[in-house]
Amino acid sequence: MSSPESTPSSTLPFGRLTTAMITPFRPDGSLDLDAAQKVAKYLVDGGNDALVLNGTTGEAPTTSDQEKVQLIEAVREALDGSAKIVAGVGTNDTAHTIECAKQAEAAGADGLLVVTPYYNKPPQDGLRAHFTAVADATGLPNMLYDIPGRAGVEIKSETLIALAEHPRIVAVKDAKGDIAGTTKVLANTDLFYYCGADELNLASLAIGAVGIASVVAHVASREYRQLIDAVVAGDLATAQEIDRRLVPAVETIMTKTQGAIMVKAALKLAGVIEHATLRLPLVEATAEQVDWLTTDLKTAGLIA
């Protein structure tokens, strides 16, 4: 029932522009909290209303629970209230997810990103029970993360409509690519939708998403801020121009290899981070991939 044009930004739980932030590591693979604070401030200076920490792009599968808490605390200190922190807490174990949710709340997170349990492929009844138990566990607003390409199971529209009755389930990060299904949920709930697939940002905003939860925004925050503002203002032509100009960047970051790999390489090219270190099983971009990235970011007007 919400739409970008009719929803005041002040009523949105996580603003309009959010970035699924990387987790920087030193060359030895240890957590680099100083670099994390620098990246967080860089993104907020670029127009982000919120940052998603400890998501897939943040390499959450390879960071410990303690490291996740340290990252939240460090970014919270750096931002000092200038943007909200949404903490990824989802696992494929409900008890562990609840534990992570409580730790994130204690560390100062403003909201929770809860991904569909992956690998064990629960039925829809199991998803409802899982998301409800997590939402019951803290006082924070929850953003459900629907990404069947990674999780192996979707959150069906009927399940989302049922879960929307929970007072703390307020938003969806939508990386399913089902425009018709999203429209159905928007027509039957007050859930706030954030596009979680950069290639569909404009399309999602056009059907009523209130914002985006982006990976490419690591190097295109200002452009995505302008795109969102254009949609809210009803200026479709400007939004289309920005969206089309960013196509090379979206393609190179999201399709040439894994997204976190290319985003770290892009941030190193942009001079935001010193090291593009990842934890295995992810590996740094190859020289050829960095060449593609450099060419495409220049074509998109994102680096000189």
MORA-V867518 format. One record per residue. PSI is psi in degrees with one decimal (NA if undefined). OMEGA is omega in degrees with one decimal (999 if undefined). BURIAL is I if it has 24 or more other ideal C-beta (glycine too) atoms within 12 Angstrom, else O. Layout:
# MORA-V867518
psi=PSI omega=OMEGA burial=BURIAL
psi=PSI omega=OMEGA burial=BURIAL
This chain:
# MORA-V867518
psi=-14.0 omega=178.8 burial=O
psi=157.1 omega=174.0 burial=I
psi=154.2 omega=-178.3 burial=I
psi=-40.1 omega=-174.7 burial=I
psi=-33.5 omega=-171.9 burial=O
psi=-5.4 omega=-175.2 burial=O
psi=112.9 omega=177.0 burial=I
psi=138.4 omega=-178.3 burial=O
psi=-32.0 omega=-176.8 burial=I
psi=-18.9 omega=-179.4 burial=O
psi=-3.9 omega=-176.3 burial=O
psi=138.9 omega=-176.0 burial=I
psi=-31.4 omega=-175.5 burial=I
psi=26.3 omega=-179.6 burial=I
psi=-154.0 omega=-178.5 burial=I
psi=-40.0 omega=-178.0 burial=I
psi=119.6 omega=175.1 burial=I
psi=148.5 omega=176.5 burial=I
psi=134.2 omega=173.8 burial=I
psi=94.1 omega=-164.2 burial=I
psi=142.7 omega=172.3 burial=I
psi=162.3 omega=169.3 burial=I
psi=109.6 omega=-178.3 burial=I
psi=142.9 omega=175.5 burial=I
psi=151.9 omega=172.3 burial=I
psi=168.7 omega=-179.3 burial=O
psi=-27.3 omega=179.2 burial=O
psi=2.4 omega=177.5 burial=O
psi=-1.7 omega=179.8 burial=O
psi=157.2 omega=-178.6 burial=O
psi=133.0 omega=-179.4 burial=I
psi=90.0 omega=-175.2 burial=I
psi=-31.3 omega=177.1 burial=I
psi=-43.6 omega=178.3 burial=O
psi=-36.5 omega=178.4 burial=I
psi=-41.7 omega=178.2 burial=I
psi=-38.7 omega=179.0 burial=I
psi=-45.4 omega=179.4 burial=I
psi=-43.2 omega=-178.5 burial=I
psi=-45.4 omega=179.9 burial=I
psi=-38.1 omega=176.4 burial=I
psi=-43.8 omega=-178.7 burial=I
psi=-41.1 omega=179.7 burial=I
psi=-37.7 omega=175.1 burial=I
psi=-27.9 omega=179.2 burial=O
psi=-3.2 omega=175.0 burial=I
psi=7.7 omega=178.9 burial=I
psi=137.0 omega=175.6 burial=I
psi=-25.5 omega=-178.1 burial=I
psi=157.8 omega=175.4 burial=I
psi=135.4 omega=174.0 burial=I
psi=117.9 omega=178.2 burial=I
psi=152.4 omega=173.7 burial=I
psi=35.2 omega=171.1 burial=I
psi=-167.3 omega=-179.1 burial=I
psi=-43.7 omega=179.0 burial=I
psi=-24.4 omega=174.2 burial=I
psi=11.1 omega=177.8 burial=I
psi=39.1 omega=-179.2 burial=I
psi=-30.9 omega=178.6 burial=I
psi=-19.1 omega=-175.8 burial=I
psi=9.7 omega=174.1 burial=O
psi=145.3 omega=-178.7 burial=I
psi=164.8 omega=176.8 burial=O
psi=-40.5 omega=179.8 burial=I
psi=-41.9 omega=178.5 burial=O
psi=-37.5 omega=177.9 burial=I
psi=-42.4 omega=177.3 burial=I
psi=-44.1 omega=179.4 burial=I
psi=-39.3 omega=179.8 burial=I
psi=-44.7 omega=178.0 burial=I
psi=-47.6 omega=-177.4 burial=I
psi=-41.8 omega=-178.2 burial=I
psi=-44.3 omega=-179.8 burial=I
psi=-37.7 omega=177.3 burial=I
psi=-42.5 omega=178.4 burial=I
psi=-43.0 omega=-176.7 burial=O
psi=-39.3 omega=-175.4 burial=I
psi=-29.1 omega=176.3 burial=I
psi=44.3 omega=175.6 burial=O
psi=2.1 omega=-176.5 burial=O
psi=-15.2 omega=175.8 burial=O
psi=160.0 omega=180.0 burial=I
psi=155.4 omega=177.9 burial=I
psi=121.6 omega=175.1 burial=I
psi=120.2 omega=-174.4 burial=I
psi=124.9 omega=171.9 burial=I
psi=124.8 omega=-177.7 burial=I
psi=-1.1 omega=-172.3 burial=I
psi=136.1 omega=170.3 burial=I
psi=-176.9 omega=176.2 burial=I
psi=21.3 omega=177.9 burial=I
psi=113.7 omega=-174.3 burial=O
psi=-42.6 omega=-179.6 burial=I
psi=-42.0 omega=179.0 burial=O
psi=-40.0 omega=178.6 burial=O
psi=-42.6 omega=178.3 burial=I
psi=-42.0 omega=177.9 burial=I
psi=-44.6 omega=178.8 burial=O
psi=-38.2 omega=179.7 burial=I
psi=-44.0 omega=179.6 burial=I
psi=-38.3 omega=177.9 burial=I
psi=-39.8 omega=179.1 burial=I
psi=-40.4 omega=177.8 burial=I
psi=-44.4 omega=-179.8 burial=I
psi=-29.8 omega=-178.9 burial=O
psi=-8.6 omega=175.3 burial=I
psi=13.3 omega=177.0 burial=I
psi=151.4 omega=179.5 burial=I
psi=-15.7 omega=-179.6 burial=I
psi=170.9 omega=-176.9 burial=I
psi=137.3 omega=170.3 burial=I
psi=120.4 omega=-174.1 burial=I
psi=105.3 omega=-176.6 burial=I
psi=153.6 omega=172.9 burial=I
psi=130.9 omega=176.1 burial=I
psi=133.4 omega=-171.2 burial=I
psi=158.0 omega=173.5 burial=I
psi=-44.4 omega=-179.3 burial=O
psi=-4.8 omega=171.3 burial=O
psi=64.6 omega=179.9 burial=O
psi=153.8 omega=172.6 burial=I
psi=170.7 omega=-177.5 burial=O
psi=-36.0 omega=176.6 burial=O
psi=-38.7 omega=177.6 burial=O
psi=-38.7 omega=177.0 burial=O
psi=-43.8 omega=179.6 burial=I
psi=-44.8 omega=-179.6 burial=I
psi=-40.9 omega=-180.0 burial=O
psi=-54.9 omega=-176.1 burial=I
psi=-34.9 omega=178.4 burial=I
psi=-43.9 omega=179.7 burial=I
psi=-40.4 omega=179.3 burial=I
psi=-43.1 omega=179.9 burial=I
psi=-30.2 omega=178.8 burial=I
psi=-18.5 omega=-167.4 burial=I
psi=-21.7 omega=-179.8 burial=I
psi=177.7 omega=175.6 burial=I
psi=8.9 omega=-174.2 burial=O
psi=150.4 omega=172.7 burial=I
psi=142.9 omega=-177.2 burial=I
psi=136.6 omega=169.9 burial=I
psi=116.3 omega=177.9 burial=I
psi=141.4 omega=-176.9 burial=I
psi=107.9 omega=-176.4 burial=I
psi=101.6 omega=-175.3 burial=I
psi=75.1 omega=-175.2 burial=I
psi=-25.3 omega=178.6 burial=I
psi=-29.4 omega=176.8 burial=O
psi=-39.2 omega=-172.7 burial=I
psi=-24.5 omega=-178.8 burial=I
psi=-6.6 omega=178.3 burial=O
psi=142.1 omega=178.0 burial=I
psi=160.4 omega=166.6 burial=I
psi=109.3 omega=-175.9 burial=I
psi=154.5 omega=-177.5 burial=O
psi=-41.7 omega=-179.0 burial=I
psi=-34.8 omega=178.1 burial=O
psi=-42.3 omega=177.3 burial=I
psi=-40.4 omega=179.7 burial=I
psi=-40.0 omega=178.0 burial=I
psi=-43.1 omega=-178.4 burial=I
psi=-24.7 omega=-179.8 burial=I
psi=-16.1 omega=177.5 burial=I
psi=-20.8 omega=-179.2 burial=O
psi=130.7 omega=-174.6 burial=I
psi=-22.0 omega=-178.6 burial=O
psi=-1.8 omega=171.6 burial=I
psi=101.2 omega=-167.4 burial=I
psi=-15.4 omega=-171.9 burial=I
psi=163.7 omega=176.6 burial=I
psi=130.4 omega=165.0 burial=I
psi=112.0 omega=-168.4 burial=I
psi=107.7 omega=175.6 burial=I
psi=29.9 omega=-178.3 burial=I
psi=-29.9 omega=179.0 burial=I
psi=18.5 omega=179.9 burial=O
psi=86.5 omega=-176.0 burial=I
psi=-41.4 omega=-179.4 burial=I
psi=-41.6 omega=178.8 burial=O
psi=-41.5 omega=177.2 burial=I
psi=-43.2 omega=178.6 burial=I
psi=-40.3 omega=178.8 burial=O
psi=-44.6 omega=179.8 burial=O
psi=-43.2 omega=178.9 burial=I
psi=-34.1 omega=-178.8 burial=I
psi=-18.6 omega=-172.4 burial=O
psi=3.6 omega=-179.2 burial=O
psi=174.9 omega=171.7 burial=I
psi=21.6 omega=178.1 burial=I
psi=140.7 omega=174.9 burial=I
psi=125.0 omega=-178.2 burial=I
psi=135.6 omega=173.7 burial=I
psi=124.4 omega=-178.8 burial=I
psi=128.9 omega=179.1 burial=I
psi=18.6 omega=178.3 burial=I
psi=106.8 omega=-169.5 burial=I
psi=-29.5 omega=179.8 burial=I
psi=-15.0 omega=-178.3 burial=I
psi=13.5 omega=-176.1 burial=I
psi=-52.8 omega=-177.0 burial=I
psi=-43.1 omega=179.1 burial=I
psi=-41.8 omega=-179.1 burial=I
psi=-43.0 omega=177.2 burial=I
psi=-36.7 omega=-177.5 burial=I
psi=-31.2 omega=-179.3 burial=I
psi=-2.9 omega=173.5 burial=I
psi=0.8 omega=171.4 burial=I
psi=144.0 omega=-178.2 burial=I
psi=-13.0 omega=-178.2 burial=I
psi=-169.4 omega=-179.4 burial=I
psi=149.8 omega=172.3 burial=I
psi=95.6 omega=-160.6 burial=I
psi=152.7 omega=167.9 burial=I
psi=-45.5 omega=-177.8 burial=I
psi=-22.6 omega=179.1 burial=I
psi=-12.8 omega=172.1 burial=I
psi=-34.2 omega=179.9 burial=I
psi=5.4 omega=-177.5 burial=I
psi=31.9 omega=-178.5 burial=I
psi=-45.1 omega=-178.2 burial=I
psi=-39.2 omega=179.7 burial=I
psi=-42.5 omega=179.2 burial=I
psi=-32.2 omega=173.6 burial=I
psi=-43.8 omega=178.5 burial=I
psi=-39.3 omega=179.7 burial=I
psi=-47.8 omega=179.5 burial=I
psi=-46.6 omega=-179.3 burial=I
psi=-36.3 omega=178.7 burial=I
psi=-42.2 omega=177.9 burial=I
psi=-45.5 omega=180.0 burial=I
psi=-36.2 omega=180.0 burial=I
psi=-4.1 omega=-179.2 burial=O
psi=14.8 omega=-178.3 burial=O
psi=78.7 omega=-174.9 burial=O
psi=-35.3 omega=-177.6 burial=O
psi=-43.6 omega=178.6 burial=O
psi=-41.9 omega=178.9 burial=O
psi=-41.1 omega=178.4 burial=I
psi=-41.0 omega=-179.2 burial=O
psi=-43.8 omega=179.8 burial=O
psi=-45.1 omega=-178.3 burial=I
psi=-44.1 omega=-178.4 burial=I
psi=-34.9 omega=179.7 burial=O
psi=-28.5 omega=-177.0 burial=I
psi=-2.2 omega=-177.9 burial=I
psi=-47.1 omega=-179.5 burial=I
psi=-37.6 omega=-179.9 burial=I
psi=-43.5 omega=179.4 burial=I
psi=-44.0 omega=-178.4 burial=I
psi=-45.2 omega=-175.4 burial=I
psi=-35.7 omega=-178.3 burial=I
psi=-37.9 omega=-169.9 burial=I
psi=-12.4 omega=-174.8 burial=I
psi=-16.8 omega=-176.0 burial=O
psi=-31.6 omega=172.1 burial=I
psi=-163.7 omega=-177.9 burial=I
psi=142.9 omega=-171.1 burial=I
psi=-43.8 omega=-178.6 burial=I
psi=-33.5 omega=179.0 burial=I
psi=-49.1 omega=-176.7 burial=I
psi=-34.2 omega=179.8 burial=I
psi=-40.4 omega=177.0 burial=I
psi=-40.1 omega=176.4 burial=I
psi=-39.2 omega=180.0 burial=I
psi=-42.0 omega=179.0 burial=I
psi=-32.1 omega=175.6 burial=I
psi=-41.5 omega=176.4 burial=I
psi=-38.1 omega=-178.0 burial=I
psi=-4.6 omega=178.3 burial=I
psi=16.1 omega=-178.2 burial=O
psi=-37.4 omega=176.3 burial=I
psi=154.0 omega=-178.3 burial=I
psi=-33.4 omega=-174.8 burial=O
psi=136.3 omega=178.1 burial=I
psi=32.0 omega=-176.6 burial=I
psi=137.5 omega=172.5 burial=I
psi=164.3 omega=175.9 burial=I
psi=139.2 omega=175.9 burial=I
psi=140.1 omega=18.9 burial=O
psi=5.6 omega=174.3 burial=O
psi=147.9 omega=-179.2 burial=I
psi=158.4 omega=-178.2 burial=O
psi=154.8 omega=178.1 burial=I
psi=143.9 omega=176.3 burial=I
psi=166.6 omega=177.5 burial=O
psi=-39.3 omega=179.2 burial=O
psi=-41.8 omega=178.8 burial=O
psi=-38.0 omega=177.2 burial=I
psi=-35.6 omega=176.1 burial=I
psi=-46.6 omega=176.5 burial=O
psi=-45.8 omega=-177.7 burial=I
psi=-46.5 omega=-179.2 burial=I
psi=-47.1 omega=180.0 burial=I
psi=-45.8 omega=-175.4 burial=O
psi=-35.6 omega=176.6 burial=I
psi=-35.6 omega=175.6 burial=I
psi=-42.4 omega=178.6 burial=O
psi=-37.9 omega=179.9 burial=O
psi=-4.2 omega=179.2 burial=I
psi=23.7 omega=-174.9 burial=O
psi=-20.3 omega=171.0 burial=I
psi=156.4 omega=-177.4 burial=I
psi=NA omega=999 burial=O
